[in-house]
Amino acid sequence: QFVRPENSKDSVKGVKGTNKAEIDAILAHLSKRLKDPLTKNDSIGIVTFNKPQMDEIMKSLIDSPDPIIQQALLEGVGGEEIFVKNLESVQGSERDVILFSVAFSKNLKGELPLNFGPLNNAGGERRLNVAITRARKQVRIFCSFKPDELLNRKSGSVGINHLGQFLKMANKEDDDMSGVYVTRESHPDRMRKQILQSLRD
């Protein structure tokens, strides 16, 4: 599921490399989850693209005046502690729900830079794959720009292109999803076609 913070224009404020709008939205969502009988027992992990956002989220959690967040930090949720990790340190960790903060956003000129940290590097798409598969039940993505704003930049980075497709899928803007599921074979076998149709359905 894709979450675009209402005050995403404030995303460029705060500590360099952080996104305050996403942090505020994550804390508000976390508090709401912990109060909801249907979700209060789901274990939670928070993943960010960079270390500054990770540190700032951890600081905001510790400083939160919300007693239910403080209790969850002390006692854990669903028998597991809440973790906050970045793209490079999340491998091996797993929770029921992952709250994923993209952190990067448009600059003061309204431009979306294409520097997404380790995602830009060779093999960055594998780091993204690891991060988004840490959830047993659900991934919620907090992002301050629209998926098409990234896809339209036509980056040469495989990792950034995969991120754009993943954001678009999460935002459910493409009902057909035909642009997301890509096979390398020119003639995929029958079983793959059936799986693809089931996924689309």
Salt bridges, closest charged atoms under 4 A:
ASP10 OD1 - LYS13 NZ 3.42
ASP24 OD2 - LYS20 NZ 2.79
ASP42 OD2 - ARG33 NH2 3.18
ASP42 OD1 - LYS137 NZ 2.81
ASP55 OD2 - LYS51 NZ 2.95
ASP63 OD2 - LYS59 NZ 3.24
GLU80 OE2 - ARG95 NH1 3.48
GLU80 OE1 - ARG136 NH1 3.01
GLU94 OE1 - ARG136 NE 3.09
ASP96 OD1 - ARG136 NH1 3.07
ASP148 OD1 - LYS168 NZ 3.18
GLU149 OE2 - LYS106 NZ 2.43
GLU185 OE2 - ARG192 NH1 2.92
